Amino acid sequence: MKALVRGALCAAALWGGAALAQAADRPASERRMRSAETVDFQDAGRNQADTGIYAQLGGGLEGYTGQLAPEVTPGFSYGAALGYRPHAFFAVELGYSGGISDIDSRLGLLDDGEGGPDLVRNAGQAVVVGNFTDTRLQPYVLTGIGLDRYNVRNDARGAVRGFSDDTSGYVPAGAGLRYQVGKLITADARVNYNFLFDQDFAPGGRAPGALDGRYSAVLSLGGTY
């Protein structure tokens, strides 16, 4: 009888020791799993694109194509944009852009001695932006509607043959690559081609074709808030 009791006590002790060992191991294993899940979630968060209001400011180059290419030389372009991204794949944006270019001297420009650009452009546009990914590195495309204001300078009011101040509309079509450097800082590289409604600021007031437009390439810095 004593031998049976001793055997039962030994079995109970062995079983209890095994159970305690498993109980001791389980929290560590669960902690490791939770830690791994937390790291994966944090990594995913760091790679996720931010949504919300964004603003950016930049500069670059712009020029004209088709009939306007030999008449207006490429010049400096600059702009600013304010947008709202409700979803990682979609944004709406209001933008301002400007450009300064020279009119080819062979067209009869009479310099008034002050120098500077001959054609100054200011524009406003509203666009929709479609992103291809929801990560911090986002290629995107855009389109919308815009309005240009052209001012001819250094022309002694009409000395440039056929050029004049004018207001005209355009349709922007663009593509770009955006990268969110940190929580706030965003770098953006964008190229645009603008289909002009008319060319009344240029000699002859010609109706533009699909290949008569304006291109630009702009680098910008900004942030999402």
KOLMARSE-176761 format. One record per residue (C-alpha): x, y, z. Coordinates in nm, 4 decimals, m for minus. Example, Ala and Ser with C-alpha at 12.3 -4.5 7.8 and 13.67 -1.06 7.14 Angstrom:
2
+----------+----------+----------+
|        X |        Y |        Z |
+----------+----------+----------+
|   1.2300 |  m0.4500 |   0.7800 |
|   1.3670 |  m0.1060 |   0.7140 |
+----------+----------+----------+
//
This chain:
225
+----------+----------+----------+
|        X |        Y |        Z |
+----------+----------+----------+
|   0.0000 |   0.0000 |   0.0000 |
|   0.2836 |   0.2344 |   0.0874 |
|   0.4537 |   0.1511 |  m0.2410 |
|   0.1331 |   0.2397 |  m0.4284 |
|   0.1089 |   0.5730 |  m0.2454 |
|   0.4733 |   0.6511 |  m0.3179 |
|   0.4187 |   0.5761 |  m0.6884 |
|   0.1156 |   0.8011 |  m0.7017 |
|   0.3040 |   1.0839 |  m0.5310 |
|   0.5982 |   1.0495 |  m0.7736 |
|   0.3663 |   1.0536 |  m1.0738 |
|   0.1881 |   1.3612 |  m0.9408 |
|   0.5205 |   1.5356 |  m0.8786 |
|   0.6422 |   1.4594 |  m1.2333 |
|   0.3163 |   1.5754 |  m1.3876 |
|   0.3139 |   1.8927 |  m1.1782 |
|   0.6732 |   1.9718 |  m1.2762 |
|   0.5958 |   1.9299 |  m1.6445 |
|   0.2875 |   2.1500 |  m1.6125 |
|   0.4869 |   2.4203 |  m1.4338 |
|   0.7562 |   2.4070 |  m1.7021 |
|   0.4980 |   2.4512 |  m1.9759 |
|   0.3357 |   2.7370 |  m1.7866 |
|   0.6749 |   2.9042 |  m1.7478 |
|   0.7546 |   2.8684 |  m2.1161 |
|   0.4178 |   2.9903 |  m2.2474 |
|   0.4434 |   3.3598 |  m2.1461 |
|   0.7873 |   3.3943 |  m2.3032 |
|   0.6641 |   3.2370 |  m2.6256 |
|   0.3562 |   3.4578 |  m2.6288 |
|   0.5694 |   3.7633 |  m2.5563 |
|   0.7929 |   3.6784 |  m2.8515 |
|   0.4893 |   3.6392 |  m3.0797 |
|   0.3366 |   3.9650 |  m2.9600 |
|   0.6702 |   4.1408 |  m3.0046 |
|   0.7056 |   4.0093 |  m3.3600 |
|   0.3490 |   4.1156 |  m3.4430 |
|   0.4155 |   4.4624 |  m3.2979 |
|   0.7343 |   4.5029 |  m3.5035 |
|   0.5537 |   4.3919 |  m3.8201 |
|   0.2710 |   4.6379 |  m3.7508 |
|   0.5142 |   4.9227 |  m3.6811 |
|   0.7100 |   4.8465 |  m3.9995 |
|   0.3865 |   4.8459 |  m4.1988 |
|   0.2926 |   5.1788 |  m4.0421 |
|   0.6243 |   5.3345 |  m4.1324 |
|   0.5783 |   5.2302 |  m4.4957 |
|   0.2161 |   5.3449 |  m4.5143 |
|   0.1276 |   5.6664 |  m4.6965 |
|  m0.0126 |   5.9464 |  m4.4824 |
|  m0.3551 |   6.0900 |  m4.5573 |
|  m0.4791 |   6.4386 |  m4.4804 |
|  m0.4001 |   6.7926 |  m4.5944 |
|  m0.0715 |   6.8469 |  m4.7775 |
|   0.1160 |   7.1473 |  m4.9140 |
|   0.4203 |   7.1746 |  m5.1390 |
|   0.6396 |   7.4362 |  m5.3063 |
|   0.8814 |   7.3871 |  m5.5946 |
|   1.0529 |   7.4998 |  m5.9110 |
|   1.1789 |   7.3649 |  m6.2411 |
|   1.1656 |   7.4134 |  m6.6178 |
|   0.8889 |   7.4778 |  m6.8683 |
|   0.8681 |   7.5182 |  m7.2445 |
|   0.6336 |   7.5089 |  m7.5407 |
|   0.5808 |   7.2535 |  m7.8166 |
|   0.4571 |   7.2602 |  m8.1747 |
|   0.4061 |   7.6023 |  m8.3369 |
|   0.5154 |   7.7850 |  m8.0205 |
|   0.8448 |   7.5985 |  m7.9763 |
|   1.0536 |   7.8178 |  m8.2136 |
|   0.8940 |   8.1390 |  m8.0834 |
|   0.9215 |   8.1042 |  m7.7028 |
|   1.2381 |   7.9673 |  m7.5442 |
|   1.2239 |   7.7320 |  m7.2418 |
|   1.2301 |   7.9145 |  m6.9099 |
|   1.1944 |   7.8870 |  m6.5346 |
|   0.8790 |   7.7412 |  m6.3815 |
|   0.7636 |   7.7575 |  m6.0194 |
|   0.4532 |   7.6707 |  m5.8242 |
|   0.2727 |   7.5783 |  m5.5058 |
|  m0.0059 |   7.3334 |  m5.4291 |
|  m0.2500 |   7.2674 |  m5.1485 |
|  m0.4347 |   6.9392 |  m5.1488 |
|  m0.6359 |   6.6928 |  m4.9477 |
|  m0.5813 |   6.3170 |  m4.9549 |
|  m0.8846 |   6.1454 |  m4.7956 |
|  m0.7542 |   5.8058 |  m4.9059 |
|  m0.4072 |   5.6757 |  m4.9867 |
|  m0.5043 |   5.6236 |  m5.3526 |
|  m0.6844 |   5.9535 |  m5.4192 |
|  m0.6369 |   6.3288 |  m5.3682 |
|  m0.7829 |   6.6607 |  m5.4819 |
|  m0.5489 |   6.9568 |  m5.5281 |
|  m0.5551 |   7.3320 |  m5.5932 |
|  m0.2376 |   7.4728 |  m5.7401 |
|  m0.0665 |   7.7880 |  m5.8552 |
|   0.2048 |   7.7862 |  m6.1217 |
|   0.4094 |   8.0537 |  m6.2894 |
|   0.6600 |   8.0701 |  m6.5712 |
|   0.9036 |   8.3206 |  m6.7191 |
|   1.0340 |   8.2796 |  m7.0745 |
|   1.2051 |   8.4790 |  m7.3467 |
|   1.0555 |   8.5426 |  m7.6898 |
|   1.2967 |   8.4547 |  m7.9690 |
|   1.4776 |   8.7722 |  m8.0778 |
|   1.4310 |   8.6810 |  m8.4439 |
|   1.0617 |   8.7659 |  m8.4028 |
|   1.1409 |   9.1345 |  m8.3649 |
|   1.1818 |   9.1898 |  m7.9917 |
|   1.2905 |   9.5463 |  m7.9148 |
|   1.4607 |   9.5439 |  m7.5754 |
|   1.3701 |   9.8471 |  m7.3659 |
|   1.7049 |   9.8280 |  m7.1834 |
|   1.5646 |   9.6742 |  m6.8671 |
|   1.6241 |   9.3130 |  m6.9654 |
|   1.4337 |   9.0337 |  m6.7901 |
|   1.1769 |   8.7873 |  m6.9231 |
|   0.9549 |   8.8719 |  m7.2173 |
|   0.6633 |   8.6388 |  m7.1413 |
|   0.5373 |   8.6009 |  m6.7853 |
|   0.2700 |   8.3435 |  m6.7108 |
|   0.0562 |   8.2990 |  m6.3986 |
|  m0.1951 |   8.0182 |  m6.3631 |
|  m0.4307 |   7.8436 |  m6.1254 |
|  m0.5574 |   7.4895 |  m6.1578 |
|  m0.7730 |   7.2260 |  m5.9884 |
|  m0.6765 |   6.8609 |  m6.0375 |
|  m0.7557 |   6.5134 |  m5.9162 |
|  m0.4618 |   6.2867 |  m5.8326 |
|  m0.4686 |   5.9070 |  m5.8558 |
|  m0.1958 |   5.7148 |  m5.6719 |
|  m0.0865 |   5.3658 |  m5.7776 |
|   0.0244 |   5.2495 |  m5.4306 |
|  m0.0600 |   5.3167 |  m5.0660 |
|   0.3053 |   5.3183 |  m4.9538 |
|   0.5291 |   5.6148 |  m4.8778 |
|   0.6749 |   5.5899 |  m5.2313 |
|   0.3834 |   5.6745 |  m5.4612 |
|   0.3789 |   5.7010 |  m5.8398 |
|   0.0720 |   5.8933 |  m5.9525 |
|  m0.1130 |   6.0570 |  m6.2428 |
|  m0.3279 |   6.3706 |  m6.2499 |
|  m0.5675 |   6.5696 |  m6.4644 |
|  m0.8051 |   6.8610 |  m6.4230 |
|  m0.8654 |   7.2141 |  m6.5497 |
|  m0.6617 |   7.5349 |  m6.5351 |
|  m0.6570 |   7.9037 |  m6.6293 |
|  m0.3500 |   8.0928 |  m6.7628 |
|  m0.2770 |   8.4666 |  m6.7630 |
|  m0.0014 |   8.5773 |  m7.0036 |
|   0.1743 |   8.9145 |  m6.9816 |
|   0.4163 |   9.0383 |  m7.2471 |
|   0.6979 |   9.2604 |  m7.1145 |
|   0.9953 |   9.4588 |  m7.2497 |
|   0.8045 |   9.5211 |  m7.5715 |
|   0.7407 |   9.8999 |  m7.5597 |
|   0.3725 |   9.8048 |  m7.5755 |
|   0.3516 |   9.6295 |  m7.9077 |
|   0.7094 |   9.6202 |  m8.0342 |
|   0.7048 |   9.2399 |  m8.0209 |
|   0.5385 |   9.1348 |  m8.3405 |
|   0.2004 |   8.9837 |  m8.2678 |
|   0.2435 |   8.8990 |  m7.8967 |
|  m0.0070 |   9.0396 |  m7.6489 |
|  m0.1473 |   8.9914 |  m7.3012 |
|  m0.4127 |   8.7206 |  m7.2859 |
|  m0.6128 |   8.4896 |  m7.0594 |
|  m0.6751 |   8.1313 |  m7.1647 |
|  m0.7711 |   7.7906 |  m7.0296 |
|  m0.5874 |   7.4608 |  m7.0443 |
|  m0.6206 |   7.0941 |  m6.9477 |
|  m0.3258 |   6.9581 |  m6.7465 |
|  m0.2165 |   6.5955 |  m6.7771 |
|   0.0705 |   6.4835 |  m6.5596 |
|   0.2575 |   6.2072 |  m6.3857 |
|   0.4848 |   6.2113 |  m6.0861 |
|   0.6595 |   6.0315 |  m5.8039 |
|   0.6083 |   6.1290 |  m5.4409 |
|   0.8093 |   6.0084 |  m5.1409 |
|   0.7277 |   6.0778 |  m4.7770 |
|   1.0679 |   6.1215 |  m4.6158 |
|   0.9384 |   6.1391 |  m4.2582 |
|   0.6189 |   6.2022 |  m4.0678 |
|   0.5791 |   6.5441 |  m4.2307 |
|   0.8347 |   6.5975 |  m4.5102 |
|   0.7375 |   6.5024 |  m4.8657 |
|   0.9517 |   6.5151 |  m5.1824 |
|   0.7696 |   6.5300 |  m5.5162 |
|   0.8896 |   6.5107 |  m5.8791 |
|   0.6261 |   6.5922 |  m6.1409 |
|   0.6061 |   6.6330 |  m6.5187 |
|   0.3058 |   6.7983 |  m6.6867 |
|   0.1817 |   6.8479 |  m7.0384 |
|  m0.0858 |   7.1162 |  m7.0739 |
|  m0.3289 |   7.1159 |  m7.3657 |
|  m0.3978 |   7.4841 |  m7.4440 |
|  m0.7450 |   7.6061 |  m7.5368 |
|  m0.5969 |   7.8763 |  m7.7605 |
|  m0.2770 |   8.0690 |  m7.8363 |
|  m0.4130 |   8.4219 |  m7.8627 |
|  m0.1088 |   8.5618 |  m7.6792 |
|   0.1091 |   8.4495 |  m7.9751 |
|   0.1207 |   8.5915 |  m8.3307 |
|  m0.1835 |   8.5090 |  m8.5388 |
|  m0.4035 |   8.3789 |  m8.2570 |
|  m0.3796 |   8.0280 |  m8.3979 |
|  m0.6006 |   7.7416 |  m8.2828 |
|  m0.3642 |   7.4910 |  m8.1208 |
|  m0.3466 |   7.1257 |  m8.2147 |
|  m0.2800 |   6.8365 |  m7.9762 |
|   0.0955 |   6.8852 |  m8.0192 |
|   0.0808 |   7.2608 |  m7.9507 |
|   0.1028 |   7.2938 |  m7.5766 |
|   0.3224 |   7.3567 |  m7.2757 |
|   0.5349 |   7.1109 |  m7.0787 |
|   0.6944 |   7.1440 |  m6.7372 |
|   0.9128 |   6.9450 |  m6.4995 |
|   0.9084 |   7.0521 |  m6.1335 |
|   1.0709 |   6.9316 |  m5.8109 |
|   0.8850 |   7.0192 |  m5.4902 |
|   0.9173 |   6.9839 |  m5.1153 |
|   0.6307 |   6.9944 |  m4.8716 |
|   0.4526 |   6.8021 |  m4.6047 |
|   0.1342 |   6.6218 |  m4.4977 |
|  m0.0480 |   6.7420 |  m4.1870 |
+----------+----------+----------+
//
